[in-house]
């Protein structure tokens, strides 16, 4: 869990060091008690984080710190996003002093995520250096990173309706457009975080935010700017943001094989296999398989066909958990690729290792909780294709008694999907 800068707890409305010292002392007592559930009970007040928080506290105190107060203080600091207890204490001290750099930065971050442009302008007038200041938290984000609604603490990942005006204000005041922050492996830039975040996409301002950052000089070929040492297009695809990937590619973002496969740039994919060009980099088996999986995920039929023709097995296991291209195509509702893979004799009931699901259960999951922007109409033909090919249907899915679950209620209310589960075309 930690040091993930997103999965952290907000501070109390009027935080004091004493209240967090008390939390640490309570954790020490739980550890010293030796009771099997004591640390779990200590973490219970924070249910969203409790399992991971318990594991982190148990590892820190029983494996390394032996129930020491310093270890418990470290846990409390990390659960709020700070690298150490002294840094956490310094942050709380700064918050307690009105007008301090820490207090002003926190107020400005709140103004950014709330869309309070008047309050933000006032704070910047009072302290112009705020636009280049850094959070005291482990991610070291600037205000421009907070405007990206990604990578910072989850409770601050919000995109207000006036997010473009907020970013314009920050940039005009001198914010560093390509400032790097320490999340997702480090080196994340505001553009990379905007491009891979669902919040600006849902708010309808993702393209406008990316464009204003590019207009102010943001680099779109900055390796790792989206995190995990990825190029921008590939990073967008890895985070389920195909529209952002297309947007950046149209503005010159560099394409590797996997990125080109995911946005359907067959010409670029083919160029990676130009046997007459000695300057062309060698394409590895792993890269071909990753590109095939991405093509299946995003419904790029021509690319999938091309890669099958270059020797990728249609039933190849992808990634660390053994999913096939059929799993990914089914999840995305891509009937044409599902049909292609079934024609190539991909096993219809192959089970992946993470969720122990088949392509049919992945299709049903996609239908009941579709990837953002995916129409549910796509899934009827996918399900019917899989069933006609022999996919196993659990009789309990279509039993009237199954209506007690959210999935069962949704299924009972949708005669088209019930028909698809018998193999009927819609």
Secondary structure as GFF3:
##gff-version 3
##sequence-region A 1 426
A	DSSP	alpha_helix	17	33	.	.	.	ID=ss1
A	DSSP	alpha_helix	38	43	.	.	.	ID=ss2
A	DSSP	alpha_helix	50	58	.	.	.	ID=ss3
A	DSSP	pi_helix	59	64	.	.	.	ID=ss4
A	DSSP	alpha_helix	69	79	.	.	.	ID=ss5
A	DSSP	alpha_helix	85	95	.	.	.	ID=ss6
A	DSSP	alpha_helix	101	114	.	.	.	ID=ss7
A	DSSP	alpha_helix	117	126	.	.	.	ID=ss8
A	DSSP	three_ten_helix	128	132	.	.	.	ID=ss9
A	DSSP	alpha_helix	143	147	.	.	.	ID=ss10
A	DSSP	three_ten_helix	154	156	.	.	.	ID=ss11
A	DSSP	alpha_helix	163	172	.	.	.	ID=ss12
A	DSSP	alpha_helix	190	195	.	.	.	ID=ss13
A	DSSP	alpha_helix	198	202	.	.	.	ID=ss14
A	DSSP	alpha_helix	206	215	.	.	.	ID=ss15
A	DSSP	alpha_helix	232	238	.	.	.	ID=ss16
A	DSSP	alpha_helix	242	250	.	.	.	ID=ss17
A	DSSP	alpha_helix	257	262	.	.	.	ID=ss18
A	DSSP	alpha_helix	266	271	.	.	.	ID=ss19
A	DSSP	alpha_helix	285	297	.	.	.	ID=ss20
A	DSSP	alpha_helix	301	309	.	.	.	ID=ss21
A	DSSP	alpha_helix	325	332	.	.	.	ID=ss22
A	DSSP	alpha_helix	335	343	.	.	.	ID=ss23
A	DSSP	alpha_helix	359	368	.	.	.	ID=ss24
A	DSSP	alpha_helix	378	388	.	.	.	ID=ss25
A	DSSP	three_ten_helix	395	398	.	.	.	ID=ss26
A	DSSP	three_ten_helix	400	404	.	.	.	ID=ss27
A	DSSP	alpha_helix	406	412	.	.	.	ID=ss28
A	DSSP	alpha_helix	415	420	.	.	.	ID=ss29
###
